[in-house]
Amino acid sequence: MTPPLAQRTDAPRVLARCRELVRPALGRAVRRLHPWHAEITAFSLGWDGPDGRATPGAQGKGVRQALAVLGAEAVGAQAESAVLGAVAVELIHTFSLLHDDIMDGDETRRQRATAWKAYGTGPAVLAGDALFAQAVQTLAGAPGGVCVPAVRLLAGTLDDLVRGQADDLLFESRPWTGPDAVRPHEYRLMAEQKTGALLGCAAGLGAVLGGAGRSESDALTAAGRHLGVAFQAVDDVLGIWGDPAVTGKPVHSDLRRRKKTYPVLAALAAGGPAALRLGALLRTGEALDDHAVRRAAGLIEEAGGRAEALAEADRHLESARACLESVDLAPVPLADLLSLLPYFVERTV
């Protein structure tokens, strides 16, 4: 019998345990980089240096690391078997953030300067490239029997990630309304590639490195991809309505940048008076001042965009749960995985 959905209060414990397991190997991987790249990476990870401690409030939660560790444990393997996979995924995640912040022009992350603002664009790009290479090299050190499928999974993930990023950038040049407008299903596919692929890779790598069969690794990979879409939908809601004191970004930040996010696209696709007024406001192409962004946010909510984005997150969360329950996984790690699910829709950062 499948364990019930664990309480969200278990998530901090699970995340902390997995971070502590992975941190020594992650530190070794960072120290193998060129000293300059290691310094930039440590800054991006929220450390006070390659050998230093975590800076309070500046580090991520380690969700991808936890998915890798729990993926291995869920198929009956020792957590240590997934450490190389967890390190590789964390390096790729950091690489993607370094480049993503540059492409989006984001100047802050986790309430402090992004790497390109702190070190310059060129150094941040180069550090990202170094992380990409180090991730592949790290995973190539996996035992022979699982090395090839693990590297193959990572390679496919990287292909998805850059395709999703390409679509995200191309969406910016497409109109808000009309036959060439971005549709919610296109955005959903982009989110699965850009965000979901790496979460799916983390969980799937844990299973692969743990020696699991195809059905278990595929189910864990699919669960992670659904979590990615849920994560992105909630992130889009926070990008418009999130508390700046918590998110570290100005209120309505995504609207000010005229980003085509899921709440906006869902509102425009809904039709009705509010959607028509929203489309007219966005089509002007003019910079949105404080009054305009407040009006746009209100129209998105009135047209149902905010509610639909949160419903989208809930649907994918349930799909992730269904994937986890579709195969025979070890009960305790499964319960830990289930304890993480609410984090993807209830998080505030």
N, C-alpha and C positions, 0 to 999 in steps of 0.2 A: 504494500500500500504506500502511495506517495505521501511524503511528509507534507503537512499543511504549509501554506505560505508563511515563512518565518516573519517575526516582527522586525521592523526596520531598525530597531535598537541593536540588533545583532550585526548590522552592516559595519559600524566602526571597528568592532572587534575583529571581524573577518578581514577587513582591509588592512588593519594594523598588523595582524599576524603575517599576511602575505608580503607586505612591504618589508617587514623585518627580515623575512626569509630571503628576499631578492636583493635587498640593498647592498650587501657585501659584493656580490657578483656585478651589480650595476656600477658600483664604485670602481671596481677593477677595470671594467670596460671603458669607463670615462677616462681613467688615468692612462689607458693605452693610446688615447688620442694625442695629437700634437698639443703641447701645453696651452697654446692660445685657444684652440678649439675646446680643450677640456675646461678652461675657465669660462668660456661662453656657455658651454653645456651645463656646467654646475650652476651658473646664474639662472639659466632657463629652468632647471629642475628645482630651483628654490633652495640650493645649498649655499653655504658661505665659502665654498671652494671645493675642488675635486676630492679633498680629504676631509672636508668639513661636515658640520652638522646641518640639518635642515633648518632653514629660516622659517620661523613660525608664520603661517598664513600665506607663504609664497610657494608652497609645493602642492602638487596635485594629490588627488586621493589615492592614486594607484589602482584604479579600477581594472585596467588592462592587465597589470601584473596579477591581480587577484583572479581574474578569469583564467589566466594560464595555469596558475597553481591549482585552482579548484578543478579545472578541466582534467588535469592529471589525476588528482585525488578521486574524482568522480568515476574514473575508469579503473580504479583499484591500484593505481601506481603511487609511489612515494612522491611527495610534493617536490623534492629536490630534482626529480627528473625533468621538471618543467622550468627550472630556473633559467636555462639558456634561452628558452623561448620567451619567457617573461622579459628578460633583458633585451632581446632583439626587438620585441614589440614596443617596449618603452623607448628605445632609441629611435625607432621609426616614428613613433608618436611625437617625440621631441623635435625630430627633423621636420615633420609636417607642420608643427606649430611655428617653428622658426620661419619657414617659407610662407606659410599662410598669413602670418602677421604682416609680412612685407607686402604680399599681394593685396591684402585688404587695407593696408595703411593703418593698422591698429597700433597705437602708441603705448597702450597699457594692457597688462594681463595680470590677473591676481593682484590688482591694486599696486602694481609697480611697473616701471618701464619695460617694454618688450626688448628682446635682444638687439634688434636692429636700431632701436633708439639709443640703447646704452652703448653699443659697440660700433654701429655703422652698418649699412646695408651689405656691403661686400663681405665683411667678416662674418655676419650672420648667415649669409648664403653659403659661404665656404664651410662654416661649422655644420650646417645642415647636411651638406654633401659628405662631410667626414662621418657624421652619424649614420647616414645611409650605408656607407661602406662598412662601418664598424658593426652595424646590425647584421649584415649578411655574413661577415667574417665570424661573428659570434655564433650564429646558428650553424655555420658550416662546421663548428667544433662539436656538434652533437654526435652521439654514437652512430656508427656506420649503418646499423639496421634501420634507423629512423631519420637519418640526416637528409636523404634525398626527398622523401615525402614532405619533410618539414620545410626545406628550402623551396620546394615547389609550391607549397601553400603560401609562404611568404612572398614569393615572386608574383603569384596571382593576385595577392592582396595589394602589392605595390602598383600593379597595373590598374586595378580597380580604383585605388586611391587617387592616382594622377588623372584618370579619366573623369572621376567625380569632380576633382578640382577644376579640370578644364571646362566641364559643363557649368559649374558654378560661376566661373568667370564669363563664359559666353552668355549666360542668362542676363548679365548686366546690360548687354547691348540689344536685347530683344524688347519689344514693346510691352507695355503693361496690359493692354487690351487688344482685341482683334484676333484674326486667325493665326498670327505668329506669336501670340502671347505664350508665356510659360504656363503650362498646366500643372495642377497639383500632382498628377501621376508622374510627370517628368521630374519634378522636384523630389518626389519620394525616391525615385531611382537614383538621382544624384546623391541624396543623403545616405542611401544604402551603400553606395560606392565610397563616398568621401569619408563618412563617419562609421558606417556599419561594418565595412570590410575589415578594418583593423580590430574592432571588438570581436568580430567573428574569428579572425585569425588568432587572436589571443586564446580564446576558449578552445578552438580547434587544435592549435599547436600543443596545448597542454595534453589533449587526448592523444595526438600523434606521438609526441615525445614519451607519453606514458605507455605506448605500445598498443593502443586501442585499435579495434577494427574500424572499417569504413563507416558503418552505420552510426557508431557512437561519435566519431569525429565529425561526421557530416551534421548530426543533430546539434552538437555543441557549436559548430560553426554557424549554422542557421540561426540558433538562438542568439548568438552574439550579433549577427547582422540585424535581427529585429530590434535588439536593444539599441543599436546604433541609430536606427530611425526614430525610436522613441526619444533617445537622448537629444537628437537634433531638433525634434519638434519642440521639446521643452526649452532647449537653448534658444530657439527662435522666439518663444514667448518671453523669455527673460530678456532677450535683446530689445524688446519693445517696452515691456512693463516691469522689468526687473528693478530692484532697489539698487541704486548706484553704490550705496555703502556696502552691499553684499557682492554685487557682480564686478565692481571695480570699473564699470563703464558708465558714461552719462545716460540718463533716462532717455528712452526713445532712440538710442544710439543707432540701431539698424535702420530706423526710418530716416534719420538724418542723412545716412549714407545711401538711402534709396535702395537698400538691398531687397531682393525678391525672396522673401522668406515664406515659410509655410502659412502663417496666419494671414499674410497679405494676399497670397495667391488663393487661399481657400475663400477669403472674403470676396475677392473679385469674381471667383467662379460661382459664388452663391447666387448672384443675380439680385434683383430688388433695388429699391431706391438708395439704400446706403452703399451698395456695391457700385452703383452708377456714379454717385457723388465721389466716392473714393477714386474710381478710375479717372474721373475728370480732374481731380486734384493732382493725381500722380502724373498724368499725361502732360501737364504744363511744362515739365522739365526744369522748372525753377527750383532753386534751393529752398528747402522747407525751413521757415523760421519757427520759433517756439510755438506760436499760435497754430501754424500749419501742421506741425507734427502732433500736437495735442488733438487737433481736429481729425487728422488721419487715424490716430490711435483709436479715437472714439468711433469713427466710421468702421474700422476693422472689427471692433468689438460688436457694434450694432449689427453688422452683416454676418456675424457668427464666426469670424476668422479665429478669434482666440479660443472659443469653445471647441471648434473643429480641430485645431492644432493639439489641444489637450486630449481630445477623443482619439486622435490619430496615435498619440503616444500610448494611450491605454490599450488600443487595439494591438499595437506591436508588442507591448509588454505581455499581453495574454498569449500572443503567438510565440513569444520567446519561452514562456512557461510551457506551452504545449509541446514545443520542440524538446525541452528538457525532460518532459514526462513521457516522451514517445519511445525512449530507450531505457534499458536497465542500468541505472547509475547507482553508485554507492550512496546509501541513505544520508550519512552525515555531510559529505561534501555537497550532495544535492540540496540539503536544507540550507547550507551556507550560500549556495548559488541563489536559491530562492530568496534568501534574506537580502540579497543585493538588488533584486528587481525593483522594489519601491524607490530606491535611490535615484533611478533613472527618470522618474516622473515627479518625485517630491523634493529633489535637490534644490538648493537656492544659489549654488555657484556653479 
